[in-house]
Structures are given as structure tokens and as C-alpha cells.
Amino acid sequence: MEYKIGIDIGTTSLKAVLFDEELDYVYRISKSYPTIYPMAGRAEQKPDDIYQAFEEAVQTIRQQYSDIKIDEIAFSSAMHSIIAVNEKGDPITNCLLWSDNRAAILIDDFKREQDWLSYYKKTGTPVHPMSPFAKLLWMKAETNLIEEAYKFIGIKEYIFWKLTGQYVVDFSIASATGLFNIHELDWDKEILATTSVRPDQLSRTVDVTSRFDIKDQVTYDKLNLNQDTQLVIGASDGCLANLGTGASEKGQTTLTIGTSGALRMTVDEPLLDEEGRTFCYYLTQGKWVVGGAVNNGGNVIQWLDHILFDGEGHLFSQLPEVMQTTIPGSNGLFFFPYLNGERAPFWDGNMQGSYYGLGIYHQKNDMIRASIEGVLFNLNQVLHLIEEIAGQTAIVLASGGFLKSSQWAQLAADVFGKTLVIPHEAESSCLGAVMLTATSEKKTNHDNHIYPQIDSAASYRALFDTYKWYSEKLYDLHLVAQKESMLK
């Protein structure tokens, strides 16, 4: 029997899953690493911490299963990271994460002064501080890194260089950089010229099923791998989550709520929003993923838990009581969850969160319910955008930490007015990575359904319209305030 390892390089940890030849789970391991916040708005990690996590995860699997043959290791990775390296391949910056917001002011200026929508229509990546395009603009304006760096790469590229000695990037990760023309499947020279980065300063682009050999016997021995073990470059985590959960057709949308959140639908061709509010990333030949990611999900609950319960984690345990003692709409209280700026639906890194309608009669439980409703209303706005360009959603395949609360999961079904389907597979991105080159089809188990409650769903349809109206007015006020601040 031949086995495969799926690797998912996440924002907070690296996950490794061992699969048998039927793509059933055999063993899982997770290795975490710290995030560095050198100043407000910046988020970085040390590339070698992440590579070490990869090594330790593979070594642990081999220690547990030393007598099996590993046929391949396939990779999933978080998007939007960027590292500058020198000619030896050594990092000269930390890995800047998607959540790094240092380019926010530059992107605001860019969107006022340039035809930013044309950039989106070529790349499928919203023009936002999260993207490597934005961070390269910052490096050009604030540093000498454009001239000094040998290459600009993402975290998966760094690991592949360490393993293979080659600089390669898959079409999926490349399509999330804001530098890659998704219609031509190549780096866009006009956009690169805006950043002053040369094409040779970026990795060679390859399809997601491309295989590579490990560079030398020393690396094989260190990882205790067979000499014929191959590396499959794989794709981005969000796209592979769709594949791993079985959401491979139109009408099937995936919902993830962890620290942040996202909604994604698989389509057969690149589909773009006329106002640049959704992303469109490459999955594999003939498959693309459209959707929107939000900055604010479980982190909102962590923030509120810290305020109300001193960060002791009691809020989750309070949710049954919260739902019993409050009503849909939280007694007229709305929460707009832009605590960390926002990606979809506004794509503005300077957005700020707020409560609206707060009165002296509101209680703690109203604030908790309104916060959860606000996260879900915001995601529902994203779902509506996806449906505008890709068609209606029949079912929502859900994953993430929010499912640990049955009350939060039920609330999601009610707000969306959709059936939530809970896939059996927990590490869907790892599974999606090994599915890319699988010769046999993997049937995904969907063994848990959460149906919207009729009365509650009807209430939320009306409340959502009110929330959407308020959110758009708040965004208009935000833009006016920004303009007045610039004039002072």
C-alpha cells in the first residue's frame, strides 16, 4: 500500500495528515509557530520557524509509521504571503502575512489615483493591503528591497526551494498575488512594472499537479523518506478546501469561520465582479474558485470574551443562555464587525467596527448576540455577491471553530436561510491537496445537516436588509471621514 501526506501551511500552524491509498485518514499532526507584531498594522513570521514545523511534522509521521512507503507529499498553503530573499536563498525579510496592513495608506492612494479595477479584472485579486502586490508597492515606496532582493516568494515557495533547490509557484497561489494574469496564466508585465519588480525576481509558475524530486540524499535522510517520494506543489488552502469538502460544482458554497471567515464557490471559468468585490482564484484545469474573505470572524468573539469575561473563554459556554434570553435582532442592536479593517464586501483595511442602536435597556446578552449576528450578516453580504456572479447556492458546506457551538451553527443556517452541511473530513485542505493527483475518486461524507428554522430565518431576512442598508451608509460616512482627514 502506498501512502500520501497532505501538508497545509496555515497562518498559525502547519498541519500534516497521512492518508492511505483510499485517501482515508491515518494520522494527523499540527505544529504551531508564533506571529510577530513589530508595530500596529504589521504581522510577520519567521520563514525558518515554518520550515522547521514542516520537518518536525514529517519526521513525527515517519517515526510513527516507519515501515510504510510514502508515495508523495502534496501541499496546501495560506495565500498572500511574501518574503524577500538574497541570492543564497536566505530571507532578508520575515514572511509578511495576509493580515499585514502596512500598505493600507498606499492602497488608498492607489485606488484614488489609478484605474484599480483594471488590475482586478486581470488578476482576480481584489486591490487590498493583504496582497503581495500591495506589499511590493510599500517596499518600493519605503525601502530599497526591490533593488536588493534576488527573489520575492511566498512561504510555500520558500519550503519548496529548501526541498528542491528550485523557485516554483503554483498557478493557484500565484493567482492570489495580484501580480498574475488569470486569463493568460502568467505574470502580468504591466502590473509588475508598477511595482518595479522584474519577472526574473519571481518564481517560475507551474500547474498545481506538478511533481518535483527532493534535491539531495541529505534531505531524504533527514525526513526519513524513500528516494522515490515526490512532492506535488498543490494549490492554495481556500481552493483546496472546496475540493476536499466535495464542493466542486456550482450551487455548492463552502463557509469557513475560524479567526477570520470566507465563502467560496467552485466554477468552470473565471468569473469577476464588476465592482471588484470578490476574488477569483485558480484551482485546477477547468476549475476556479470565486468568493470573498472577511477579516472578522472568531476574533470578534475573542475580543468580546476579553471585554466581558477577562479573556477566560467563558463566552462560548454562555451561548445557550444568550440564545434563550434574547431574540433575533438583539432588541434592535446591530454590530458591524470591522475590528481589523475589512476585506469583503468593502475591501478597506481602515474600516472600524461599531454598535448601532445601543440603548440603556440593552443587556450583556444582547451585545453578545448582536456581535455573532453581525459576523454572520457580514458574511451573508459576501454570499449575496457570490450569487450575483455565479448563481444561487443550494447548500453551504461549513467548517471552522464556530461549529463547536451548536447555537452559532444554527444561527448561521437561520441568517443565510440555507441548509448547513458539515463534512466528516476535518482537514479539508490537506485532503484536497492529495486529491489533485489521485487516480481514484474520493467520496466525501456529508453526514450532518443543520436546517434553517422557518420563523427565525424569516425574521433574519428582514433584519439583513436593515443591516445591509446601515452598513453601506456607515461605509459612506467612513469614506467622507477619510477624505476630510486628508484635507486637514
C-alpha positions as CSV (number, residue, x, y, z in Angstrom):
1,M,0.0,0.0,0.0
2,E,1.2,3.5,-0.9
3,Y,0.6,6.4,1.3
4,K,0.4,10.2,0.8
5,I,1.0,13.1,3.1
6,G,-1.1,16.3,2.8
7,I,0.6,19.4,4.2
8,D,-1.4,22.6,4.9
9,I,0.8,25.6,5.7
10,G,-1.6,27.8,7.8
11,T,-1.4,31.2,9.3
12,T,-1.0,29.9,12.9
13,S,0.2,26.3,12.4
14,L,1.3,23.7,9.9
15,K,-0.9,20.6,9.6
16,A,0.2,17.2,8.2
17,V,-2.2,14.4,7.5
18,L,-1.2,10.8,6.5
19,F,-3.6,9.2,4.0
20,D,-3.8,5.6,2.7
21,E,-4.3,4.8,-0.9
22,E,-8.1,5.1,-0.5
23,L,-7.4,8.7,0.8
24,D,-8.7,7.8,4.3
25,Y,-7.2,9.4,7.3
26,V,-4.5,7.5,9.1
27,Y,-2.7,10.1,11.3
28,R,-2.8,13.9,11.9
29,I,-0.3,16.2,13.5
30,S,-0.1,20.0,13.9
31,K,2.9,22.2,14.6
32,S,2.3,25.8,15.6
33,Y,4.6,28.9,15.2
34,P,4.4,32.4,16.5
35,T,3.3,35.6,14.7
36,I,5.4,38.7,15.3
37,Y,3.6,42.1,15.5
38,P,6.5,44.6,15.4
39,M,4.1,47.6,15.3
40,A,0.5,48.3,14.8
41,G,-0.8,47.0,11.5
42,R,2.1,44.6,10.8
43,A,2.1,40.8,11.0
44,E,5.1,38.7,10.3
45,Q,6.5,35.2,10.8
46,K,10.0,33.7,10.6
47,P,10.2,31.5,7.5
48,D,12.6,29.1,9.1
49,D,10.1,28.5,12.0
50,I,7.6,27.3,9.4
51,Y,10.1,25.1,7.6
52,Q,11.1,23.6,10.9
53,A,7.4,22.9,11.6
54,F,7.3,21.1,8.3
55,E,10.4,19.0,9.1
56,E,9.1,18.1,12.5
57,A,5.7,17.1,11.3
58,V,7.1,14.8,8.6
59,Q,9.6,13.3,10.9
60,T,6.9,12.5,13.5
61,I,4.8,10.8,10.9
62,R,7.8,8.7,9.8
63,Q,8.6,7.8,13.5
64,Q,5.0,6.6,13.9
65,Y,4.9,4.8,10.6
66,S,8.4,3.9,9.7
67,D,7.6,0.8,7.7
68,I,5.3,2.3,5.1
69,K,6.1,3.8,1.7
70,I,5.3,7.5,1.2
71,D,4.4,7.9,-2.5
72,E,4.0,11.7,-2.4
73,I,3.7,14.8,-0.3
74,A,1.2,17.3,-1.6
75,F,1.0,21.0,-0.4
76,S,-1.7,23.4,0.6
77,S,-0.8,26.9,1.8
78,A,-2.3,30.1,3.0
79,M,-2.4,32.9,0.4
80,H,-0.9,36.4,0.1
81,S,2.4,35.8,1.9
82,I,5.6,37.4,0.7
83,I,9.3,37.1,1.6
84,A,12.4,38.8,0.1
85,V,15.4,36.5,-0.2
86,N,19.0,37.0,-1.3
87,E,21.0,35.0,-3.9
88,K,21.7,32.3,-1.4
89,G,18.0,31.9,-0.7
90,D,18.3,33.4,2.8
91,P,15.4,35.6,3.9
92,I,16.2,39.3,4.2
93,T,12.7,40.0,5.5
94,N,10.3,38.0,7.6
95,C,7.3,36.4,5.9
96,L,4.7,39.2,5.7
97,L,1.2,37.7,6.2
98,W,-2.2,38.4,4.6
99,S,-3.2,40.2,7.8
100,D,-0.2,42.6,7.5
101,N,-1.8,46.0,6.8
102,R,1.3,48.2,6.3
103,A,0.3,49.1,2.7
104,A,-3.2,50.4,3.7
105,I,-2.4,54.1,3.0
106,L,-0.6,53.4,-0.2
107,I,-3.5,51.3,-1.5
108,D,-6.0,54.0,-0.6
109,D,-3.9,56.4,-2.7
110,F,-3.6,53.9,-5.5
111,K,-7.4,53.3,-5.7
112,R,-8.0,57.1,-5.8
113,E,-5.4,57.8,-8.5
114,Q,-5.2,54.7,-10.7
115,D,-7.6,52.5,-12.7
116,W,-7.5,49.9,-9.9
117,L,-10.5,48.0,-11.4
118,S,-8.4,47.1,-14.5
119,Y,-5.8,45.4,-12.2
120,Y,-8.6,43.4,-10.5
121,K,-10.1,42.3,-13.8
122,K,-6.7,41.0,-15.0
123,T,-5.7,39.3,-11.7
124,G,-8.9,38.3,-10.0
125,T,-7.4,39.6,-6.7
126,P,-9.1,42.5,-5.0
127,V,-6.9,45.5,-4.7
128,H,-6.3,45.5,-0.9
129,P,-3.4,45.7,1.5
130,M,-3.4,41.9,2.0
131,S,-1.9,41.2,-1.4
132,P,1.8,40.8,-2.3
133,F,1.1,43.5,-5.0
134,A,0.3,45.9,-2.2
135,K,3.3,45.0,-0.1
136,L,5.6,45.3,-3.1
137,L,4.2,48.9,-3.6
138,W,5.1,49.5,0.0
139,M,8.6,48.1,-0.4
140,K,9.1,50.3,-3.5
141,A,8.0,53.4,-1.6
142,E,9.5,52.8,1.8
143,T,12.6,50.6,1.3
144,N,15.4,49.6,-1.0
145,L,14.2,46.0,-1.1
146,I,13.2,46.0,-4.8
147,E,16.8,46.6,-5.8
148,E,18.4,44.5,-3.1
149,A,16.3,41.3,-3.2
150,Y,17.1,38.4,-5.5
151,K,13.6,37.0,-5.4
152,F,10.2,37.7,-3.9
153,I,8.5,34.5,-2.9
154,G,5.7,33.1,-0.7
155,I,6.0,30.7,2.2
156,K,5.3,27.6,0.1
157,E,7.9,28.7,-2.4
158,Y,10.4,29.0,0.4
159,I,9.7,25.5,1.6
160,F,9.9,24.1,-2.0
161,W,13.2,25.9,-2.5
162,K,14.6,24.4,0.7
163,L,13.5,20.9,-0.5
164,T,14.2,21.1,-4.2
165,G,16.6,23.9,-4.9
166,Q,14.0,25.4,-7.3
167,Y,11.9,28.6,-7.2
168,V,8.5,27.5,-8.4
169,V,4.9,28.7,-7.6
170,D,1.7,27.0,-8.5
171,F,-1.0,28.8,-10.6
172,S,-3.3,28.9,-7.6
173,I,-1.0,30.7,-5.1
174,A,0.2,33.0,-8.0
175,S,-3.4,33.9,-8.8
176,A,-3.8,35.3,-5.3
177,T,-0.8,37.7,-5.5
178,G,-2.4,40.5,-7.6
179,L,0.6,40.1,-10.0
180,F,-0.7,37.1,-12.1
181,N,-2.9,37.4,-15.2
182,I,-5.5,34.7,-14.6
183,H,-6.6,34.8,-18.3
184,E,-3.0,34.2,-19.6
185,L,-1.8,32.2,-16.6
186,D,1.4,34.2,-16.4
187,W,2.9,37.1,-14.5
188,D,1.4,40.4,-15.8
189,K,4.3,42.5,-17.1
190,E,2.3,45.8,-16.9
191,I,1.4,45.2,-13.2
192,L,5.0,44.2,-12.4
193,A,6.2,47.4,-13.9
194,T,4.0,49.3,-11.4
195,T,6.0,47.7,-8.6
196,S,9.4,47.9,-10.4
197,V,9.8,44.1,-9.9
198,R,11.3,42.2,-12.8
199,P,9.8,38.9,-13.9
200,D,13.0,37.1,-13.0
201,Q,12.6,38.2,-9.4
202,L,9.5,36.0,-9.2
203,S,9.3,32.2,-9.2
204,R,8.6,30.1,-12.3
205,T,4.8,29.4,-12.5
206,V,3.6,25.8,-12.8
207,D,0.3,23.9,-12.7
208,V,-1.0,22.6,-9.4
209,T,-0.3,18.9,-10.2
210,S,3.4,19.5,-11.0
211,R,5.7,17.0,-9.3
212,F,9.2,17.6,-8.0
213,D,12.1,15.5,-6.6
214,I,13.8,16.3,-3.4
215,K,17.2,17.8,-4.2
216,D,19.6,15.6,-2.3
217,Q,20.1,12.5,-0.2
218,V,20.8,14.5,2.9
219,T,17.2,15.9,2.8
220,Y,15.7,12.5,2.1
221,D,17.6,11.1,5.1
222,K,16.7,13.9,7.4
223,L,13.0,13.4,6.6
224,N,13.3,9.6,6.5
225,L,11.7,9.4,3.1
226,N,12.0,7.0,0.3
227,Q,14.1,8.1,-2.7
228,D,11.1,7.9,-5.0
229,T,8.9,10.1,-2.8
230,Q,7.8,13.0,-4.9
231,L,6.5,16.5,-4.0
232,V,3.2,17.7,-5.5
233,I,3.2,21.5,-5.4
234,G,-0.6,21.7,-4.8
235,A,-2.7,24.9,-4.5
236,S,-4.0,27.5,-2.0
237,D,-5.8,26.5,1.1
238,G,-9.1,28.0,0.3
239,C,-9.3,26.4,-3.1
240,L,-8.3,23.0,-1.8
241,A,-10.8,23.3,1.0
242,N,-13.5,23.4,-1.7
243,L,-12.1,20.3,-3.3
244,G,-11.6,18.4,0.0
245,T,-15.2,19.1,1.2
246,G,-16.7,18.0,-2.1
247,A,-17.9,21.4,-3.1
248,S,-16.7,21.0,-6.7
249,E,-19.8,22.1,-8.6
250,K,-21.9,25.3,-8.9
251,G,-24.5,25.7,-6.3
252,Q,-22.3,24.3,-3.5
253,T,-20.7,27.0,-1.4
254,T,-18.2,26.5,1.4
255,L,-18.3,28.6,4.6
256,T,-15.4,28.8,7.0
257,I,-15.4,30.7,10.2
258,G,-12.2,30.5,12.3
259,T,-10.4,33.5,13.4
260,S,-11.5,35.1,10.1
261,G,-14.0,33.8,7.6
262,A,-14.6,33.1,4.0
263,L,-17.2,31.9,1.5
264,R,-16.2,30.2,-1.8
265,M,-17.9,28.6,-4.8
266,T,-16.3,26.4,-7.4
267,V,-17.0,27.5,-11.0
268,D,-15.9,26.3,-14.5
269,E,-14.4,29.6,-15.7
270,P,-13.0,32.9,-14.3
271,L,-16.0,34.9,-13.0
272,L,-15.4,38.5,-11.8
273,D,-17.5,41.1,-10.1
274,E,-17.9,44.4,-11.9
275,E,-17.1,46.4,-8.8
276,G,-14.1,44.2,-7.8
277,R,-15.7,42.9,-4.6
278,T,-15.0,39.2,-4.9
279,F,-11.9,37.1,-5.7
280,C,-11.4,34.6,-8.4
281,Y,-8.5,32.1,-7.9
282,Y,-7.3,29.1,-9.9
283,L,-8.0,25.6,-8.5
284,T,-7.0,23.2,-11.3
285,Q,-7.6,22.9,-15.0
286,G,-11.2,23.9,-15.8
287,K,-11.9,24.8,-12.1
288,W,-11.8,28.2,-10.5
289,V,-13.0,29.4,-7.1
290,V,-14.9,32.7,-6.6
291,G,-15.7,34.1,-3.2
292,G,-14.8,36.6,-0.5
293,A,-12.8,36.5,2.7
294,V,-13.6,38.6,5.8
295,N,-11.1,39.7,8.4
296,N,-13.5,39.3,11.3
297,G,-14.9,36.0,12.5
298,G,-14.0,34.2,15.7
299,N,-11.6,37.1,16.6
300,V,-14.7,39.2,17.3
301,I,-15.8,36.6,19.9
302,Q,-12.3,36.5,21.4
303,W,-12.4,40.3,21.7
304,L,-15.8,40.3,23.3
305,D,-14.8,37.4,25.7
306,H,-11.8,39.5,26.8
307,I,-14.0,42.5,27.5
308,L,-16.8,40.7,29.2
309,F,-15.1,37.7,30.8
310,D,-11.4,38.9,31.1
311,G,-10.4,36.5,28.3
312,E,-11.1,33.4,30.3
313,G,-13.1,31.7,27.5
314,H,-16.5,31.8,29.2
315,L,-18.4,33.3,26.3
316,F,-18.8,30.1,24.4
317,S,-20.3,28.4,27.4
318,Q,-22.7,31.3,27.8
319,L,-24.2,30.9,24.3
320,P,-27.1,28.6,25.2
321,E,-28.3,31.1,27.8
322,V,-27.7,34.0,25.3
323,M,-29.9,32.5,22.7
324,Q,-32.6,31.6,25.2
325,T,-32.8,35.1,26.7
326,T,-32.6,37.2,23.5
327,I,-34.5,37.4,20.3
328,P,-33.4,37.7,16.6
329,G,-32.1,41.2,16.1
330,S,-30.9,41.6,19.6
331,N,-33.6,44.1,20.6
332,G,-32.8,46.5,17.8
333,L,-29.0,46.3,18.3
334,F,-26.7,45.9,15.3
335,F,-23.0,45.2,15.4
336,F,-20.7,45.9,12.4
337,P,-17.7,43.6,12.9
338,Y,-14.9,45.5,11.2
339,L,-12.4,45.3,14.2
340,N,-9.5,44.5,11.9
341,G,-10.5,46.6,8.9
342,E,-12.2,44.5,6.3
343,R,-11.8,42.6,3.1
344,A,-15.1,41.5,1.5
345,P,-17.5,43.2,1.0
346,F,-15.8,46.6,1.2
347,W,-12.1,45.7,0.8
348,D,-11.0,48.6,3.0
349,G,-8.2,48.0,5.5
350,N,-9.2,51.1,7.5
351,M,-12.8,50.2,8.3
352,Q,-13.7,50.2,12.0
353,G,-16.3,48.2,13.9
354,S,-19.2,49.7,15.8
355,Y,-22.5,49.0,17.5
356,Y,-25.6,50.9,16.3
357,G,-28.9,51.3,18.2
358,L,-27.4,50.8,21.6
359,G,-29.8,51.9,24.4
360,I,-29.8,51.9,28.2
361,Y,-32.2,48.9,28.1
362,H,-29.7,46.6,26.3
363,Q,-28.0,43.9,28.4
364,K,-24.8,41.9,28.0
365,N,-26.5,39.1,26.2
366,D,-27.9,41.5,23.6
367,M,-24.3,42.6,22.9
368,I,-23.1,39.0,22.5
369,R,-26.0,38.0,20.2
370,A,-25.6,41.2,18.1
371,S,-21.9,40.5,17.7
372,I,-22.5,37.0,16.4
373,E,-25.3,38.2,14.2
374,G,-23.0,41.0,12.8
375,V,-20.3,38.5,11.8
376,L,-23.0,36.4,10.0
377,F,-24.7,39.3,8.4
378,N,-21.4,40.5,7.0
379,L,-20.7,37.0,5.6
380,N,-24.3,36.9,4.2
381,Q,-23.4,40.1,2.2
382,V,-20.5,38.2,0.7
383,L,-22.7,35.2,-0.1
384,H,-25.1,37.5,-2.0
385,L,-22.2,38.9,-4.0
386,I,-21.1,35.4,-5.0
387,E,-24.6,34.5,-6.0
388,E,-24.9,37.6,-8.2
389,I,-22.0,36.4,-10.4
390,A,-22.0,32.6,-10.0
391,G,-25.7,31.7,-9.4
392,Q,-27.7,30.6,-6.4
393,T,-26.4,28.5,-3.6
394,A,-28.3,25.3,-2.8
395,I,-26.3,24.1,0.2
396,V,-23.5,25.6,2.4
397,L,-20.7,23.2,3.4
398,A,-19.4,24.5,6.7
399,S,-16.2,24.2,8.6
400,G,-14.2,26.0,11.3
401,G,-14.2,26.6,15.0
402,F,-17.7,28.2,15.1
403,L,-19.1,24.7,14.7
404,K,-18.1,23.9,18.3
405,S,-21.1,25.9,19.3
406,S,-24.4,24.3,18.1
407,Q,-26.1,27.7,18.8
408,W,-23.7,29.6,16.5
409,A,-24.1,26.9,13.8
410,Q,-27.9,27.1,14.0
411,L,-27.8,30.9,13.8
412,A,-25.7,30.7,10.7
413,A,-28.3,28.4,9.0
414,D,-31.0,30.9,10.0
415,V,-29.2,34.0,8.9
416,F,-28.2,32.5,5.5
417,G,-31.6,30.8,5.1
418,K,-29.6,27.8,3.8
419,T,-29.0,24.2,5.0
420,L,-25.6,23.9,6.5
421,V,-23.8,20.6,5.7
422,I,-21.0,19.5,8.0
423,P,-18.4,17.4,6.1
424,H,-16.9,14.5,8.0
425,E,-13.4,15.4,6.9
426,A,-11.8,17.8,9.3
427,E,-8.6,18.8,7.4
428,S,-10.2,19.5,4.0
429,S,-7.2,21.5,2.6
430,C,-4.8,18.6,3.3
431,L,-7.3,16.2,1.7
432,G,-7.8,18.5,-1.3
433,A,-4.0,18.6,-1.8
434,V,-3.7,14.8,-2.2
435,M,-6.9,14.6,-4.3
436,L,-5.3,16.7,-7.0
437,T,-3.3,13.8,-8.3
438,A,-5.4,10.9,-7.0
439,T,-6.2,8.2,-9.5
440,S,-9.4,7.1,-7.7
441,E,-12.3,9.4,-6.7
442,K,-12.7,10.2,-3.0
443,K,-16.3,10.3,-1.9
444,T,-16.8,13.0,0.8
445,N,-19.1,12.1,3.7
446,H,-21.8,14.7,4.4
447,D,-23.4,13.2,7.5
448,N,-24.6,16.1,9.5
449,H,-27.2,18.7,8.3
450,I,-28.4,21.8,10.1
451,Y,-31.6,23.2,8.7
452,P,-32.8,26.8,9.0
453,Q,-35.7,27.3,11.4
454,I,-38.6,28.8,9.4
455,D,-39.6,31.6,11.8
456,S,-36.1,32.6,12.7
457,A,-35.0,32.6,9.1
458,A,-38.0,34.8,8.1
459,S,-37.0,37.3,10.8
460,Y,-33.4,37.4,9.7
461,R,-34.4,38.0,6.0
462,A,-35.9,41.3,7.1
463,L,-33.2,42.1,9.6
464,F,-30.5,41.5,7.0
465,D,-31.9,44.1,4.7
466,T,-31.7,46.7,7.5
467,Y,-28.2,45.6,8.4
468,K,-27.1,45.9,4.7
469,W,-28.6,49.4,4.5
470,Y,-26.9,50.6,7.6
471,S,-23.5,49.0,6.6
472,E,-23.5,50.8,3.3
473,K,-24.3,54.1,5.0
474,L,-21.6,53.6,7.5
475,Y,-19.1,52.9,4.7
476,D,-20.1,56.1,3.0
477,L,-19.5,58.0,6.3
478,H,-16.2,56.3,6.6
479,L,-15.1,57.5,3.2
480,V,-16.2,61.1,4.0
481,A,-14.3,61.0,7.2
482,Q,-11.2,59.7,5.4
483,K,-11.5,62.5,2.8
484,E,-11.9,65.2,5.5
485,S,-8.9,63.8,7.3
486,M,-6.7,64.1,4.2
487,L,-7.8,67.7,3.7
488,K,-6.7,68.8,7.2
